[in-house]
Amino acid sequence: QVQLVESGGGLVQPGGSLRLSCAASGSSVSRYDMGWYRQAPGKQRELVARITTSDSTNYADSVKGRFTISRDNAKNTVILQMNSLKPEDTAVYYCKANWGVRLYWGQGTQVTVSS
């Protein structure tokens, strides 16, 4: 029913910025609470940021003030703007859609922060 495809990952230097996009098909992101998660090697997947259908947002303490999640309903896309990136931000970033008991994940996109 719903497919999520992330893009925008890559290699960036510490202090740099990166913009991740999550394009949805099969349904409208406006109907879902959306979230970005990340998983680094040897670590469990953790919540980075989420946005509700009413555009309320929540961020992990580690990224608060540096990352911004937003939704473009017209483009059916969710964005994660990442600024002031740190090496510890290195991980595979996943997009998630949640509507009631329905839960969908994207395939993930690699973000590497290194000099």
C-alpha positions as CSV (number, residue, x, y, z in Angstrom):
1,Q,0.0,0.0,0.0
2,V,2.7,2.4,1.0
3,Q,6.3,2.6,-0.2
4,L,8.9,5.0,1.2
5,V,12.1,5.8,-0.6
6,E,14.8,7.9,1.0
7,S,17.4,9.9,-0.8
8,G,20.0,12.5,-0.1
9,G,22.4,10.5,1.9
10,G,26.1,10.7,1.4
11,L,29.5,11.8,2.7
12,V,29.8,15.1,4.4
13,Q,32.4,16.8,6.6
14,P,31.9,17.6,10.2
15,G,30.0,20.8,10.6
16,G,28.4,20.4,7.2
17,S,24.8,19.9,6.2
18,L,22.7,17.3,4.4
19,R,19.1,17.2,3.4
20,L,17.3,13.8,3.4
21,S,14.1,13.3,1.5
22,C,11.5,10.5,2.0
23,A,9.2,10.2,-1.0
24,A,6.0,8.2,-0.4
25,S,3.8,6.4,-2.9
26,G,0.5,4.6,-2.4
27,S,-0.9,7.0,0.2
28,S,-0.6,10.5,1.4
29,V,2.0,11.5,4.1
30,S,-0.5,14.0,5.4
31,R,-2.5,11.1,6.8
32,Y,0.5,9.7,8.7
33,D,2.7,10.5,11.6
34,M,6.2,10.5,10.0
35,G,9.5,9.8,11.6
36,W,13.2,9.6,10.8
37,Y,15.3,6.9,12.6
38,R,18.9,6.0,12.3
39,Q,21.0,2.9,13.0
40,A,24.7,3.0,13.4
41,P,26.9,-0.2,13.2
42,G,26.6,-2.1,16.5
43,K,23.8,0.0,17.8
44,Q,20.0,-0.3,17.8
45,R,17.8,1.8,15.7
46,E,16.9,5.1,17.4
47,L,14.4,7.8,16.8
48,V,15.9,11.0,15.4
49,A,12.8,13.1,14.7
50,R,9.1,12.8,14.1
51,I,6.3,14.9,12.9
52,T,2.6,14.4,13.5
53,T,-0.3,15.0,11.2
54,S,-0.9,18.3,13.0
55,D,2.8,19.2,12.4
56,S,3.9,18.8,16.0
57,T,7.5,17.8,16.1
58,N,9.8,15.9,18.5
59,Y,13.6,15.4,18.3
60,A,16.2,13.2,20.0
61,D,18.3,15.2,22.5
62,S,21.4,14.4,20.4
63,V,20.0,16.2,17.4
64,K,17.9,18.9,18.9
65,G,18.7,22.3,17.5
66,R,20.6,20.8,14.6
67,F,18.0,18.8,12.7
68,T,14.6,19.8,11.4
69,I,11.9,17.5,10.2
70,S,9.2,18.9,7.9
71,R,6.5,17.6,5.5
72,D,5.6,18.8,2.0
73,N,2.1,17.4,1.6
74,A,1.9,18.7,-2.0
75,K,4.9,16.6,-3.0
76,N,4.0,13.8,-0.6
77,T,7.5,14.0,0.9
78,V,9.0,14.3,4.3
79,I,12.3,16.1,4.8
80,L,15.1,15.9,7.4
81,Q,17.4,18.9,7.2
82,M,20.6,18.1,9.1
83,N,23.0,20.9,10.0
84,S,26.1,21.0,12.1
85,L,26.7,17.4,11.4
86,K,29.0,15.4,13.7
87,P,30.8,12.1,13.2
88,E,28.5,10.5,15.7
89,D,25.6,11.2,13.3
90,T,27.0,8.6,10.9
91,A,24.3,6.0,10.4
92,V,21.8,4.6,8.0
93,Y,18.8,6.8,8.2
94,Y,15.3,5.4,7.8
95,C,11.9,7.0,7.1
96,K,8.8,5.7,8.8
97,A,5.1,6.2,8.3
98,N,2.6,5.4,11.0
99,W,-1.2,5.5,10.9
100,G,-2.9,3.6,13.6
101,V,-1.6,0.1,13.5
102,R,-0.2,0.6,10.0
103,L,3.6,1.0,10.0
104,Y,5.9,1.3,7.0
105,W,9.6,1.7,6.6
106,G,11.9,3.0,3.9
107,Q,15.0,1.1,2.7
108,G,17.4,3.5,4.4
109,T,20.0,5.9,3.2
110,Q,23.6,6.1,4.4
111,V,24.9,9.2,6.0
112,T,28.6,9.4,6.7
113,V,30.2,12.3,8.6
114,S,33.9,12.3,8.3
115,S,36.9,14.4,7.4
